[in-house]
Amino acid sequence: MLVGRLTPICSLSFCIARLFRVSPSRSAVFLRNSMPQRSIQSYFSTRSDETLQHASTSPSSKQRKKRRVLSESDYSLENSQSSSKMGSPSKSESSNSDCHREILKETSNQACTDKAVVEGKSMSSDRQSQIDRIEKHSLVKLKNSPPLKKRRDVSTTKIESTTVLKESPKLELSASNASKNDFDPSKESFDPVKDACWRLNEPVPYIAFAKTLECIEGTSSRLKIIEVLSNFYRSVGVLSSKELPICIYMSINRLGPSYEGLELGIGESLLIKALTLTTGASNIRIKSELNRLGDLGAVAEAIKSRQQTMFKPKPLTLQQVFERLKKVALMVGNASQTKKVKLIQSLLVACRECEAKYLIRSLQGKLRIGLAEQSVLVALGQAVALTPFHSVQALLADGQPLTANVLNTSLRARSGAEAWKTYCEVVVGHVKQAYAQCPNYEKIVHSLLEDGPDDVHKRCCIIPGIPIRPMLAHPTHGVTEVFKRFDQADFTCEYKYDGERAQVHLLLDGSVRIYSRNQEDTTSKYPDIVNSLVDSVLKNTKLTDEACKLLSSIDITAHEENSALTTFILDSEAVAWDVDAAQILPFQVLSTRKRKDVQEEDVKVRVCIYAFDLLYLNGVSLTEQPFRKRRELLRLVFPTLPGKFMLATSLDSSDTDEIARFMDESIKGNCEGLMLKTLDRGATYEIAKRSRNWLKLKKDYLEGVGDTLDLVVIGGFHGTGKRTGRYGGFLLACYSPDDEEYQTICKVGTGLKDEDLAKLSDFFKDHIIPSAKTYYQYTKNLQPDHWFEPVQVWEVKAADISISPAHKAAAGMADPEKGLSLRFPRFLRVREDKKPEEATTAAQVYEMYRDQEQIKNADKLDEANEEGFY
């Protein structure tokens, strides 16, 4: 019976022997070593006797077809030198005949060896005859096969392919000099064509992307990171321009624009399962390696590098990986987990070298290579400045050879270093502005490919349906500081509402979309708002004559007689509303509302929209207009609907007492304080920026630090006393986008009620990890009892910020070796509307530290001492 199970494997070893010109005994050893042990055991343990008996009979038509293919494939392995000789057999042919005789001899011996495996066990005559027929059939096929030829030299193939490409009449573009796995975008004199590992119009190999990430991870220099990424984008822009948006999204670990809501973040357990099925490594071994290396991507790379495969699958392409990652992200339902594992497994099987590491990290949603999106935008700008993609595409379309300035750095030599630097900065500025106004890389890349970088920021402008990042305000400590900052400029005061930012869009088709501050589509969260706007506010709304005149004075293309309201973008705040008392409710009430797929009939927490800015109206962008004009249009166009759609309460005054009274009124109205905004000077809407033309004055501005901080929970400490059995304190961290790491800043226990502790303890038990992430920056003297995944953001208030050796926040900024920490931190609330990457940054923490009065006074004293020294 055992012989029957071995027979198919023995037959396979004969085929391998013929294909690679080795003895069957050696091929059997190779086959045994290349197959995971688990697979061999499962093969012998799961096959039934009936199946084995069927397998040991004469081969099926499918098997015969495979053998014919193997036999016929030998004809294709002809030597290029002997192909023109039609006379007597060559020297290589005679040596091959000797090789055949040796194989036949060894095959016969191997058959005897295979029979001897059944040590002492008798076989029936039928079973013995079946084995003899199998062996005879294999030997006959082998004996009648045509003589083996030498493999064609690899270098000859490369030369021939290069020659073909050079002789092509359509364009003069030489083939890649690099091999399929050899790609180094960190080279000093990088050529986007010759140094690429793929050719014109070929798909971008995933190995090229992985090698780029490896180079980026291997350096801490931001300039070098940008250079490496820029070189990769140059190659893609010249050779495979249609895939450039995919390359950019993969670089920032996204599957599309933020507002489309496609996210990965596959759980660790699912990835470990896929790794186990792919490599045959046990779950225990993978977890042990994970504890040692601290990175599941590194574990995947290490295990895959030690794994032998008999047949190499086709190399992965970047587009193929991107599309499968999208499929994984879109999978839902009961069987989705199993389907996800299979898709991930199909990718892992084909991974080579460092591909497995970055594939796993992409699936986790964290590349962790120190690449911020701002660096990606700079790299894209530099790439299109150095290698103008639109010129490349125009030349290729006309079938003309590519000029030197398209492929190398001659632009720098021709224009001079300073001229090049200036031009590059201008292009990068245009690309950044284009993305701020239209955060969609497909549209931006299309514009760059069609018309180049000049005026790309004018072509890719703000448009309904694509949310922009909102303008943010700087904190301030009091009214006196407001007057000092604005320096006699006209300004207005508005209530600062305690809710969630809501960017409301009216599209040309009449539909309404609502987006959060992080560009998430939250339309399904607010069906009551959408219906109120459509049915009550927008149904009969028309532009007044005054509004039409004002709009046409801003843009002459806006016709004065067109009074219909067709499109707009509003900036507003959504707050919880008490219908009976007709007043605003605290933010905690709003946070209890369901986040997605809310049915209006099920709504228990009513919401009111408070609009405070108008960014777009009837095809005209208003972001470059002063706030006075934007506010006037807002008031002229939009009617109010009490309890559903309101305009922000405001006061235009420079009187200190009036502002103080207005502040008290806002607090009594359940608001956080005041927003103070310039009306004319520097009063444009600064997209995605924290501007000093907007200041926030909160009710607790006299209590130490003028603003709260949004921090990420990364660890928990066991409670004592009445907090025994749950967490009594938590380790919090700020975020550094440049380094893509979390830096500890404080330990928090104050402000948490017993019910909060119970709820939070249960929540974080599901997010415990065995050790700190490699991207956690902390000191060894302050380690929690449990480390957590970075999944939740807390709003925290503190008395002040001080230099501390115990924490790593903004380390090296205020002190060469020490970090910053919060004194007397107090928990305020969970920020459900913020992702961990949107937490307070290390740079913001340092700025808040510098804004403290005691630090300013100390700086003034140091300056006075320095002046007195001389």
C-alpha positions in Angstrom: 0.0 0.0 0.0 2.9 2.4 0.8 4.4 1.7 -2.6 1.2 2.7 -4.2 1.3 6.0 -2.4 4.9 6.6 -3.4 4.5 5.8 -7.1 3.2 9.3 -8.2 6.0 11.0 -6.4 8.6 8.6 -8.0 7.1 9.3 -11.4 7.4 13.0 -10.7 11.1 12.5 -9.8 11.7 10.9 -13.2 10.3 14.0 -14.9 12.5 16.3 -12.8 15.5 14.1 -13.7 14.9 14.5 -17.4 14.1 18.2 -17.2 17.2 19.2 -15.2 19.6 16.4 -16.4 20.2 14.9 -13.0 19.9 11.4 -11.6 16.4 10.3 -10.4 17.8 9.7 -7.0 19.1 13.3 -6.7 15.8 14.6 -8.0 13.9 12.6 -5.4 16.0 14.1 -2.7 15.3 17.6 -4.1 11.6 16.9 -4.3 11.6 15.7 -0.7 13.5 18.8 0.6 11.5 21.3 -1.4 8.1 20.1 -0.2 7.0 21.2 3.3 7.0 18.3 5.8 3.4 19.0 6.6 2.4 18.5 3.0 4.1 15.1 2.7 2.5 13.9 5.9 -0.9 15.1 5.0 -0.6 13.4 1.6 0.0 10.0 3.1 -2.6 10.5 5.8 -5.5 11.7 3.8 -5.5 9.6 0.6 -8.0 6.8 0.6 -7.2 3.2 -0.6 -9.6 3.6 -3.5 -7.9 6.8 -4.6 -4.5 5.2 -4.2 -5.5 2.2 -6.3 -6.8 4.5 -9.0 -3.5 6.6 -8.9 -1.4 3.4 -9.3 -3.1 2.3 -12.5 -2.1 3.5 -15.9 -1.9 7.2 -16.3 -4.9 9.3 -17.2 -5.3 11.3 -20.4 -4.5 14.4 -18.4 -1.3 12.9 -17.1 -0.3 11.7 -20.5 -0.9 15.2 -21.9 1.3 16.7 -19.2 4.1 14.2 -20.0 3.7 15.1 -23.7 4.2 18.7 -22.9 7.3 17.9 -20.8 8.7 15.9 -23.7 7.9 18.4 -26.4 9.3 21.3 -24.3 12.7 19.8 -24.7 12.6 20.8 -28.4 12.5 24.4 -27.4 15.8 24.2 -25.4 17.9 24.4 -28.6 21.4 25.8 -28.7 21.6 29.0 -30.8 24.9 27.8 -32.2 23.7 24.4 -33.3 20.3 25.6 -34.7 21.9 26.4 -38.1 23.8 23.1 -38.4 21.8 20.4 -40.1 24.6 17.8 -40.6 26.0 15.1 -38.3 25.2 15.1 -34.6 27.1 17.8 -32.7 29.3 17.2 -29.7 26.7 18.3 -27.3 24.2 15.9 -28.9 26.5 12.9 -28.4 27.1 13.9 -24.8 23.4 14.1 -24.3 23.0 10.6 -25.7 25.4 9.4 -23.0 23.5 11.3 -20.5 20.3 9.5 -21.6 21.9 6.1 -21.3 23.0 7.0 -17.8 19.5 8.2 -16.8 18.0 5.0 -18.1 20.4 3.0 -16.1 19.9 5.0 -12.9 16.1 4.9 -13.5 16.1 1.1 -13.5 18.1 1.1 -10.3 15.8 3.6 -8.8 12.8 1.4 -9.6 14.4 -1.4 -7.6 15.1 1.0 -4.7 11.5 2.2 -4.7 10.3 -1.4 -4.4 12.6 -2.0 -1.5 11.0 0.7 0.5 8.3 -1.8 1.6 10.6 -3.5 4.1 9.5 -7.1 4.5 5.9 -6.5 3.4 4.4 -8.7 0.6 2.5 -7.3 -2.3 -0.2 -8.9 -4.4 0.6 -9.8 -8.0 -1.9 -7.3 -9.2 -0.3 -4.4 -7.3 3.2 -5.6 -8.5 2.0 -5.6 -12.2 0.5 -2.1 -11.7 3.9 -0.8 -10.5 5.7 -2.5 -13.4 3.3 -1.0 -15.9 3.9 2.5 -14.5 7.7 2.1 -14.6 7.7 0.6 -18.1 5.5 3.4 -19.3 7.8 6.1 -17.9 10.9 4.4 -19.2 9.4 4.0 -22.7 8.5 7.7 -22.8 11.9 8.7 -21.6 13.7 6.4 -24.1 11.6 7.7 -27.0 12.1 11.4 -26.1 14.2 13.6 -28.4 17.8 14.3 -27.3 18.2 17.1 -24.8 19.8 20.4 -26.0 21.7 22.9 -24.1 19.8 25.9 -22.5 20.1 29.1 -24.4 22.5 31.5 -22.8 20.8 34.1 -20.7 23.1 36.9 -21.9 22.3 36.0 -25.5 18.6 36.5 -24.7 19.2 39.9 -23.1 21.2 41.0 -26.1 18.6 39.8 -28.5 15.8 41.6 -26.6 17.7 44.8 -26.4 18.5 44.7 -30.2 14.8 44.2 -31.0 13.8 47.2 -28.9 16.5 49.3 -30.5 15.4 48.3 -34.0 11.8 49.2 -33.3 10.8 52.0 -35.7 8.4 53.6 -33.2 10.9 54.9 -30.7 14.5 54.8 -29.7 14.4 53.7 -26.1 17.0 51.1 -25.0 15.9 48.2 -22.8 16.6 48.0 -19.2 20.2 47.1 -18.2 19.0 45.9 -14.8 17.9 42.4 -14.2 14.3 41.7 -13.0 15.3 41.7 -9.4 18.0 44.4 -9.6 16.6 47.8 -8.9 18.3 50.5 -6.9 16.7 54.0 -7.0 19.3 55.3 -4.5 22.0 55.4 -7.2 23.8 58.7 -7.5 23.4 59.1 -11.3 20.0 57.3 -11.7 18.6 56.9 -15.2 14.8 56.3 -15.1 15.0 54.0 -18.1 18.4 52.2 -18.1 18.3 51.6 -14.3 14.7 50.3 -14.3 14.1 46.6 -14.1 11.2 46.7 -16.6 10.7 48.0 -20.1 8.4 50.5 -21.8 4.6 49.7 -21.3 5.4 46.7 -19.1 3.6 46.5 -15.7 5.7 47.8 -12.8 7.2 44.8 -10.9 6.2 44.7 -7.3 9.9 43.9 -6.5 10.8 47.4 -7.8 8.3 49.0 -5.3 9.6 46.8 -2.5 13.2 47.6 -3.2 12.3 51.3 -3.2 10.7 50.9 0.3 13.8 49.0 1.4 16.0 51.9 0.4 13.8 54.4 2.1 13.7 52.3 5.3 17.5 52.1 5.2 18.1 55.8 5.5 17.0 58.5 8.1 17.8 61.4 5.8 14.6 63.1 4.6 16.4 64.5 1.5 17.6 61.0 0.6 14.2 59.5 1.1 12.7 62.1 -1.2 15.4 61.4 -3.8 14.9 57.6 -3.7 11.1 57.9 -4.1 11.4 60.6 -6.8 13.7 58.3 -8.9 11.1 55.5 -8.6 8.3 57.8 -9.7 10.5 59.0 -12.6 10.9 55.4 -13.9 7.2 54.7 -13.6 6.2 58.1 -15.2 8.4 57.3 -18.2 7.8 53.6 -18.7 4.4 52.8 -17.1 2.7 56.2 -16.6 -0.8 54.8 -16.1 0.4 53.0 -12.9 1.8 56.2 -11.3 -1.4 56.9 -9.2 -1.2 53.2 -7.9 2.5 53.7 -6.9 1.6 56.9 -5.0 -1.3 55.3 -3.1 0.8 52.2 -2.3 3.6 54.6 -1.0 1.2 56.1 1.5 -0.5 52.8 2.2 -3.9 53.6 0.8 -6.1 52.0 -1.7 -7.6 55.3 -3.0 -8.6 58.8 -1.9 -9.4 59.1 1.8 -13.1 59.9 1.2 -13.7 56.5 -0.6 -13.2 54.8 2.8 -11.1 51.8 1.6 -9.0 50.7 4.5 -7.0 47.6 5.1 -5.6 47.1 8.7 -5.9 43.3 8.6 -5.6 41.7 12.0 -2.4 40.0 13.1 -4.1 36.6 13.8 -5.4 36.5 10.2 -2.0 37.3 8.7 -0.3 34.6 10.9 -2.9 32.1 9.7 -2.1 33.0 6.1 1.7 32.7 6.8 1.2 29.3 8.4 -0.7 28.0 5.4 1.8 29.4 2.9 5.1 28.4 4.5 4.1 25.4 6.6 5.7 27.1 9.7 3.8 26.4 12.9 1.7 29.1 14.7 4.0 28.8 17.7 7.1 29.3 15.6 5.7 32.4 13.9 4.7 34.0 17.2 8.1 33.2 18.7 9.8 35.0 15.7 7.4 37.9 16.1 8.3 38.3 19.8 12.0 38.3 18.8 11.8 40.6 15.8 8.8 42.7 16.7 7.6 43.0 13.1 5.4 40.5 11.4 6.7 41.7 8.0 10.3 40.9 9.0 9.1 37.5 10.2 7.4 36.7 6.8 10.6 37.8 5.0 12.8 35.6 7.2 10.6 32.5 6.9 10.1 32.9 3.1 13.9 33.3 2.5 14.5 29.8 4.1 11.7 28.2 2.1 12.5 26.2 -1.0 10.0 26.0 -3.9 10.1 23.5 -6.7 8.2 25.7 -9.3 8.5 29.5 -9.0 5.3 31.3 -9.6 5.1 34.4 -11.9 6.6 37.5 -10.4 4.1 39.9 -8.8 3.3 43.2 -10.4 2.3 46.3 -8.5 -1.1 46.5 -10.1 -1.8 42.9 -9.3 -1.0 43.4 -5.7 -3.0 46.7 -5.6 -6.1 45.1 -7.1 -6.0 42.1 -4.7 -5.5 44.4 -1.7 -8.6 46.2 -2.8 -10.5 42.9 -3.0 -9.4 42.1 0.5 -10.6 45.5 1.8 -14.0 45.1 0.1 -14.7 41.6 1.4 -17.6 41.4 3.9 -19.8 38.6 5.2 -19.6 35.3 7.0 -17.1 33.6 4.7 -15.0 36.8 4.2 -12.2 35.8 6.6 -11.6 32.5 4.7 -11.6 34.3 1.4 -9.2 37.0 2.7 -6.8 34.3 3.9 -6.8 32.6 0.5 -6.2 35.9 -1.4 -3.3 36.8 1.0 -1.9 33.3 0.6 -1.9 33.6 -3.2 0.2 36.8 -2.9 2.6 35.4 -0.3 3.3 32.3 -2.3 4.7 34.5 -5.2 6.7 36.8 -2.9 10.5 37.1 -3.5 13.2 38.7 -1.4 11.9 41.6 0.6 8.4 41.6 -1.0 6.8 39.5 1.8 7.9 42.1 4.4 6.2 45.0 2.7 3.2 43.0 1.6 2.5 42.1 5.2 3.0 45.7 6.4 0.7 47.0 3.7 -2.0 44.5 4.8 -1.5 45.7 8.4 -2.0 49.3 7.2 1.4 50.4 8.6 4.5 50.6 6.3 6.6 52.1 9.1 9.4 53.3 6.9 9.4 56.9 8.0 7.6 58.2 4.8 5.2 61.0 5.4 2.6 62.1 2.8 4.3 65.6 2.6 7.5 63.8 1.5 5.5 61.9 -1.2 4.2 65.2 -2.6 7.7 66.7 -2.7 9.0 63.5 -4.4 6.3 63.7 -7.0 7.0 67.4 -7.6 10.7 66.8 -8.0 10.1 63.8 -10.3 8.0 65.8 -12.7 10.4 68.7 -12.6 13.4 66.6 -13.4 11.6 64.2 -15.8 8.6 66.1 -17.3 6.1 63.3 -17.9 4.0 65.3 -20.3 7.1 65.8 -22.6 7.8 62.1 -22.4 4.3 61.1 -23.4 4.2 63.6 -26.2 7.4 62.2 -27.7 6.3 58.7 -27.3 3.0 59.4 -29.0 4.8 60.9 -32.0 7.3 58.0 -32.1 10.2 60.4 -31.6 13.4 59.6 -29.6 13.5 60.9 -26.0 15.7 63.9 -25.6 18.4 64.0 -23.1 16.8 66.6 -20.8 13.8 64.2 -20.3 15.9 61.3 -19.0 18.8 62.8 -17.0 19.8 65.8 -14.9 21.0 68.0 -17.7 18.4 70.6 -16.7 20.3 71.2 -13.5 23.6 71.6 -15.4 22.0 73.8 -18.1 20.2 76.2 -15.8 22.6 76.3 -12.9 22.1 75.0 -9.3 20.2 78.0 -8.0 17.9 78.2 -11.0 17.2 74.5 -10.7 16.4 74.8 -7.0 14.1 77.7 -7.5 12.2 75.9 -10.4 11.9 72.7 -8.3 10.5 74.6 -5.4 7.9 76.2 -7.6 6.8 72.9 -9.1 6.7 71.2 -5.6 4.5 74.2 -4.4 2.1 73.7 -7.3 1.8 70.0 -6.7 1.2 70.6 -2.9 -1.5 73.2 -3.6 -3.1 71.0 -6.2 -3.4 68.2 -3.7 -4.7 70.5 -0.9 -7.5 71.6 -3.3 -8.1 68.3 -4.9 -6.9 65.3 -2.8 -7.2 62.8 -5.6 -3.9 61.5 -7.1 -5.6 60.1 -10.2 -6.7 63.6 -11.2 -3.4 65.3 -10.3 -1.3 62.7 -12.2 -3.6 62.9 -15.2 -3.1 66.6 -15.3 0.7 66.3 -14.9 0.8 63.8 -17.8 -1.3 65.8 -20.1 -0.2 69.4 -19.4 2.8 69.3 -17.1 3.4 70.9 -13.7 2.8 74.6 -14.8 -0.6 75.7 -13.4 -1.5 72.2 -12.2 -2.9 74.0 -9.0 -5.2 75.9 -11.3 -6.4 72.9 -13.2 -6.9 70.7 -10.1 -9.0 73.0 -8.0 -11.7 72.6 -5.3 -14.8 70.8 -6.5 -18.0 69.4 -4.9 -17.7 65.7 -4.2 -14.0 65.8 -3.3 -13.6 66.9 0.4 -10.6 69.1 1.4 -8.8 69.2 4.7 -10.2 72.0 6.8 -8.5 75.1 8.0 -7.6 74.9 11.7 -7.1 77.5 14.5 -4.2 78.2 16.9 -4.8 78.2 20.6 -4.5 81.4 22.6 -4.2 82.2 26.3 -6.4 85.3 26.5 -8.0 88.4 24.9 -4.8 90.4 25.4 -2.9 87.9 23.3 -5.6 88.1 20.6 -5.1 91.9 20.2 -1.4 91.4 20.1 -1.5 88.8 17.4 -4.1 90.6 15.2 -2.3 93.9 15.6 -5.3 96.3 15.0 -6.7 94.1 12.2 -10.5 93.9 12.0 -11.7 90.6 13.4 -14.9 88.8 14.4 -15.8 86.5 17.3 -17.9 83.4 16.8 -19.1 80.7 19.1 -16.8 77.7 19.2 -19.3 74.8 19.0 -18.6 71.5 20.8 -19.4 69.0 18.1 -17.9 67.3 15.0 -16.6 69.2 11.9 -19.0 68.7 9.0 -18.1 69.7 5.4 -21.4 69.8 3.4 -21.3 69.4 -0.4 -24.1 70.0 -2.9 -23.3 68.2 -6.1 -24.5 69.1 -9.6 -26.9 66.1 -9.6 -28.7 67.6 -6.6 -27.3 65.1 -4.1 -25.8 66.1 -0.7 -22.7 64.6 0.8 -21.2 65.2 4.3 -17.5 64.7 5.1 -15.6 64.7 8.4 -12.5 66.7 9.3 -10.4 63.7 8.1 -12.3 63.5 4.8 -14.4 60.5 5.8 -17.7 60.2 4.1 -20.2 60.5 7.0 -23.4 61.0 4.9 -24.9 57.8 6.1 -24.4 59.0 9.7 -26.6 62.1 9.3 -29.7 61.1 7.2 -31.8 63.6 9.2 -29.4 66.5 8.2 -29.4 65.5 4.5 -33.2 65.3 4.4 -33.6 68.6 6.2 -31.2 70.3 3.8 -32.9 68.8 0.7 -36.5 69.2 1.7 -36.5 72.4 3.7 -33.4 74.5 3.2 -32.4 73.9 -0.5 -35.7 73.2 -2.1 -36.7 76.8 -2.6 -33.4 78.5 -2.1 -32.3 81.0 -4.7 -29.5 83.5 -4.9 -30.7 87.1 -4.3 -29.8 89.9 -6.7 -27.3 91.1 -4.2 -25.7 87.7 -3.9 -25.5 87.3 -7.7 -23.8 90.7 -8.1 -21.3 89.9 -5.4 -20.5 86.5 -6.9 -20.1 87.9 -10.4 -17.7 90.5 -9.0 -15.5 87.7 -7.7 -15.7 85.6 -10.9 -16.9 87.2 -14.2 -17.9 83.8 -15.5 -20.7 83.7 -12.9 -23.8 85.3 -14.6 -25.7 87.8 -12.5 -29.1 86.5 -13.8 -28.4 82.9 -12.8 -30.1 82.8 -9.4 -30.5 79.0 -9.1 -28.4 77.3 -6.3 -26.6 74.5 -8.2 -23.5 73.7 -6.1 -21.8 74.6 -2.9 -19.4 73.6 -0.2 -20.1 74.6 3.4 -17.8 74.4 6.4 -19.8 73.8 9.6 -20.1 72.0 12.9 -22.6 69.2 13.7 -23.8 69.4 17.3 -26.3 67.4 19.4 -29.6 69.3 19.8 -32.2 69.1 22.5 -35.5 69.6 20.7 -37.6 70.3 23.8 -35.3 72.8 25.4 -34.1 74.2 22.0 -30.5 74.2 23.0 -27.2 72.5 22.3 -26.2 69.3 24.1 -22.7 68.3 25.2 -20.4 66.5 22.8 -20.7 63.3 24.9 -24.3 63.0 23.8 -23.4 63.3 20.2 -20.7 60.6 20.6 -23.4 58.1 21.5 -24.9 58.4 18.0 -24.3 55.5 15.6 -21.4 56.1 13.2 -22.7 54.4 10.0 -25.8 53.4 8.2 -28.2 55.3 10.5 -31.9 55.1 9.7 -33.8 58.4 10.3 -36.6 56.7 12.1 -34.1 55.2 14.5 -32.4 58.5 15.4 -32.6 59.3 19.1 -30.0 62.1 19.2 -31.1 65.0 17.0 -28.4 67.0 15.3 -28.2 70.7 14.2 -25.8 72.1 11.7 -24.1 75.4 12.4 -22.6 76.8 9.2 -19.7 79.2 9.6 -18.0 79.4 6.2 -18.7 79.1 2.5 -15.9 77.7 0.3 -17.6 77.2 -3.0 -20.7 78.5 -4.7 -22.2 77.8 -8.2 -18.9 76.8 -9.8 -16.8 79.5 -8.1 -14.1 78.7 -5.5 -14.1 81.2 -2.7 -11.1 80.0 -0.7 -9.0 83.0 -2.0 -11.6 85.5 -1.0 -11.4 87.3 2.4 -13.6 86.0 5.1 -15.8 89.1 5.1 -17.0 88.3 1.5 -17.4 84.6 2.2 -19.5 85.3 5.3 -21.6 87.9 3.4 -22.4 85.4 0.7 -23.2 82.7 3.3 -25.7 85.0 5.0 -27.3 86.2 1.7 -27.8 82.7 0.2 -28.8 80.3 3.0 -31.9 80.6 5.1 -31.9 79.3 8.6 -34.1 76.5 10.0 -34.2 76.5 13.8 -32.9 73.3 15.4 -31.7 71.9 12.0 -29.7 74.4 10.0 -28.3 77.6 11.7 -25.6 80.1 11.1 -22.8 80.6 13.6 -23.5 83.3 16.2 -20.9 86.0 15.9 -19.9 89.4 17.2 -17.8 92.1 15.4 -16.1 94.0 18.1 -12.7 95.1 19.4 -13.9 96.0 22.8 -12.4 93.8 25.6 -15.5 94.0 27.8 -17.9 93.0 25.0 -15.7 90.1 24.0 -15.6 88.9 27.7 -19.4 89.1 27.9 -19.7 87.3 24.6 -17.4 84.6 25.9 -19.6 84.1 29.0 -22.7 83.8 26.8 -21.0 81.1 24.6 -20.2 79.0 27.7 -23.7 79.3 29.0 -24.9 78.1 25.6 -22.9 74.8 26.0 -20.1 76.0 23.7 -16.4 75.5 24.3 -15.5 79.2 23.9 -14.8 81.6 21.0 -13.2 81.5 17.6 -11.6 84.8 16.6 -11.0 85.4 12.8 -9.6 88.2 10.8 -12.0 89.7 8.3 -9.8 91.2 5.7 -6.1 91.0 6.3 -4.8 87.5 5.6 -8.4 86.3 5.8 -8.3 83.7 3.0 -9.3 80.1 3.7 -6.0 78.2 4.2 -6.8 74.6 3.3 -5.2 72.0 5.5 -3.3 74.5 7.6 -3.4 75.6 11.2 -3.5 79.4 10.7 -2.7 82.2 13.1 -5.5 84.2 11.4 -7.9 82.0 13.3 -7.5 81.8 17.1 -9.4 79.7 19.5 -10.2 81.1 23.0 -11.5 78.2 25.2 -13.2 78.6 28.5 -10.3 77.0 30.4 -7.7 79.3 28.7 -6.5 80.5 32.2 -5.8 77.0 33.4 -2.2 76.5 32.3 -1.9 75.1 28.7 -4.1 77.1 26.4 -5.3 74.1 24.5 -6.1 70.4 25.0 -4.1 67.7 23.4 -5.3 64.7 21.4 -3.1 61.7 22.4 -3.0 58.0 21.6 -3.3 55.3 24.2 -0.4 52.8 23.8 -0.3 51.0 27.2 -2.1 50.3 30.5 -1.1 49.9 34.2 -2.8 47.6 36.6 -5.0 49.4 39.1 -4.6 49.1 42.9 -7.1 49.7 45.8 -10.6 50.3 44.5 -9.2 50.0 40.9 -8.0 46.5 41.4 -9.0 44.1 38.6 -8.9 46.8 35.9 -6.5 49.4 34.6 -5.8 52.3 36.9 -3.7 54.3 34.5 -2.7 54.6 30.9 0.4 55.5 28.9 -0.3 58.1 26.2 1.7 59.3 23.3 1.8 62.0 20.6 2.4 61.2 17.0 5.4 62.1 14.8 4.3 62.0 11.1 7.8 62.5 9.8 9.1 59.5 11.6 5.8 57.6 11.6 6.2 56.8 15.3 4.4 57.3 18.6 6.3 59.2 21.4 5.3 58.8 25.0 4.2 62.0 26.7 2.4 61.2 30.0 0.7 58.7 32.2 -3.0 59.4 32.8 -5.3 58.3 35.6 -7.0 61.5 36.7 -10.4 62.4 35.2 -11.5 58.8 34.6 -14.7 57.8 36.5 -15.3 54.2 37.6 -17.7 53.5 34.7 -15.1 54.9 32.3 -12.4 52.7 33.7 -14.6 49.6 33.4 -15.6 50.3 29.9 -12.0 51.2 28.8 -10.5 48.2 30.5 -12.8 45.9 28.6 -12.1 47.7 25.3 -8.3 47.5 25.6 -8.2 43.9 26.6 -9.0 43.1 23.0 -6.1 45.2 21.8 -3.2 43.8 24.0 0.0 43.0 22.2 2.9 41.0 23.6 5.5 43.7 23.3 5.9 47.4 22.3 5.7 48.1 18.6 9.0 49.0 16.9 7.5 52.4 16.2 6.9 53.2 19.9 9.4 55.6 21.4 9.6 55.2 25.2 12.1 55.0 28.0 12.9 51.7 29.7 12.1 53.2 33.2 8.4 53.7 32.2 6.9 50.6 30.7 3.3 49.6 31.2 2.0 46.3 32.4 0.3 45.8 29.0 1.1 47.3 25.6 -1.8 48.2 23.3 -2.3 48.6 19.6 -2.7 52.3 18.7 -6.4 52.3 18.2 -7.9 55.1 20.3 -7.4 58.9 20.7 -8.1 60.7 24.0 -8.5 64.5 24.6 -6.4 65.5 27.6 -5.9 68.7 29.5 -2.7 69.6 31.4 -1.4 72.3 33.8 1.7 72.8 31.7 4.4 71.1 29.5 7.9 70.5 30.9 11.2 68.9 29.8 11.4 65.3 31.1 13.9 62.4 31.0 11.1 59.9 31.4 9.3 60.6 28.1 10.2 60.9 24.4 7.7 63.5 23.0 9.6 66.0 20.8 12.9 64.6 22.0 15.8 66.7 20.8 13.7 69.8 20.1 13.6 71.5 23.5 16.5 69.5 24.9 19.3 67.6 23.1 18.5 64.3 24.9 15.3 64.7 26.9 11.7 64.8 25.7 8.6 66.7 26.8 5.8 65.6 29.2 2.5 66.9 30.6 2.3 68.0 34.2 -1.0 67.0 36.0 -2.7 65.5 32.9 -6.5 65.0 33.1 -8.7 62.8 30.8 -11.5 64.7 29.2 -13.1 62.4 26.6 -12.5 59.8 23.8 -12.1 61.4 20.4 -14.1 59.0 18.1 -13.8 61.4 15.2 -10.0 61.2 15.1 -7.6 58.5 13.8 -4.4 57.7 15.7 -2.4 59.4 12.9 -4.4 62.6 13.5 -3.3 62.9 17.1 -1.4 66.0 18.3 2.0 65.9 16.6 5.4 66.2 18.3 6.0 69.5 16.6 2.7 70.9 18.0 3.6 69.7 21.5 6.9 71.6 21.2 5.1 74.7 19.9 2.7 74.6 22.8 5.7 74.3 25.1 7.3 77.3 23.6 4.1 79.3 23.8 4.0 79.0 27.6 4.5 82.3 29.4 7.2 81.0 31.7 9.2 79.7 28.7 8.8 83.1 26.8 9.9 85.0 29.9 12.9 82.7 30.3 13.8 83.3 26.6 13.6 87.0 27.0 15.8 86.8 30.1 18.4 84.8 28.2 18.4 87.3 25.3 18.9 90.2 27.8 21.8 88.4 29.4 23.4 87.7 26.0 23.1 91.4 25.1 24.5 92.5 28.5 27.5 90.1 28.0 28.8 92.2 25.1 
